[in-house]
Amino acid sequence: MPASAAAVAPIPSNAENRYEVTRNDLPLSCPMPGMALWNSHPKVYLPVVDDGGESVCPYCGARYVLRD
């Protein structure tokens, strides 16, 4: 595999239980763009409340935490 192909490999979806996101990632969806989708659930958009800055995916339980 060429080095350039390895550098753009997709992030494994549903591989972690907690993801840190920034405002640049909004609107937030699970799985996120750049994640491998072949073994994931349907795409769902998640609200991120400014107060707590967290959201949980109803399909896989992944927790997304707003970092800013």
Long-range contacts (C-beta under 8 A, 24 or more apart in sequence): 10-34, 10-35, 10-36, 10-37, 11-35, 11-36, 12-36, 13-37, 13-39, 13-40, 14-39, 14-40, 14-41, 14-60, 14-62, 16-62, 17-61, 17-62, 17-63, 18-62, 18-63, 18-64, 18-65, 19-62, 19-63, 19-64, 19-65, 20-64, 20-65, 20-67, 21-48, 21-64, 21-65, 21-66, 21-67, 22-66, 22-67, 22-68, 23-66, 23-68, 28-55, 28-64, 30-57, 30-59, 30-60, 30-62, 30-64
